[in-house]
Amino acid sequence: MSSEKGRGMLRSFVRLLYQSTPAEFRSAYRLAESVETLRAATRRSVFSALGETAAVGTVSESGVRLQRVIPMMSNSFRPFFIELFEVRDGATMLTGRFTVSPVVKIFMTIWFGLLSVAT
């Protein structure tokens, strides 16, 4: 039983690191207005969000990359939302995925590789 439990924990951790959760949001605005509205609601750098919880990242017509920043808290496993704007059937859609930072994925892959070699 314990080996099944261990495999289940390993599978859930692998899912956390390497799989992403798709998401799609419909905007009530046209493309240019959607980009400007989202850009106005986000901060550009982590340092500009020191006093309050905020969405931080870059917003443009070609792509969006956002993360939630909580003041005085550090979490390398926080999800990033990587997305792009699309116009489908006259509606503006924000299509993307929630995922962990690529730097965390690389570090954990190396870490678990070294751990498996040591074991």
HUHU-V70577 format. One record per residue. RES is the residue in three letters. PSI is psi in radians with two decimals (* if undefined). Layout:
res psi
RES PSI
RES PSI
//
This chain:
res psi
MET -0.69
SER -0.56
SER -0.61
GLU -0.70
LYS -0.73
GLY -0.73
ARG -0.68
GLY -0.71
MET -0.72
LEU -0.75
ARG -0.74
SER -0.61
PHE -0.70
VAL -0.73
ARG -0.75
LEU -0.75
LEU -0.80
TYR -0.25
GLN 2.68
SER 2.74
THR 2.03
PRO 2.62
ALA 2.63
GLU 2.30
PHE 2.35
ARG 2.35
SER 2.54
ALA -0.10
TYR 2.91
ARG 2.99
LEU -0.94
ALA -0.73
GLU -0.65
SER -0.77
VAL -0.83
GLU -0.69
THR -0.79
LEU -0.70
ARG -0.69
ALA -0.46
ALA -0.08
THR 2.77
ARG 2.73
ARG -0.58
SER 2.78
VAL -0.61
PHE -0.41
SER -0.13
ALA 0.53
LEU -0.49
GLY -0.27
GLU 2.77
THR 2.30
ALA 2.78
ALA 2.23
VAL 2.40
GLY -2.84
THR 2.50
VAL 2.15
SER 2.99
GLU -0.50
SER -0.32
GLY 2.79
VAL 2.39
ARG 1.95
LEU 2.66
GLN 2.69
ARG 2.22
VAL 2.20
ILE 2.18
PRO 2.46
MET 0.33
MET 2.43
SER 2.29
ASN 1.82
SER -0.39
PHE 0.17
ARG 2.53
PRO 2.51
PHE 2.56
PHE 1.96
ILE 2.17
GLU 3.09
LEU 2.73
PHE 2.41
GLU 2.61
VAL 2.02
ARG 2.18
ASP 0.68
GLY -0.01
ALA 2.47
THR 2.20
MET 2.49
LEU 1.85
THR 2.26
GLY -2.72
ARG 2.62
PHE 2.26
THR 2.92
VAL 2.69
SER 2.44
PRO -0.56
VAL -0.72
VAL -0.72
LYS -0.78
ILE -0.84
PHE -0.81
MET -0.57
THR -0.81
ILE -0.77
TRP -0.86
PHE -0.55
GLY -0.83
LEU -0.66
LEU -0.71
SER -0.61
VAL -0.70
ALA -0.54
THR *
//
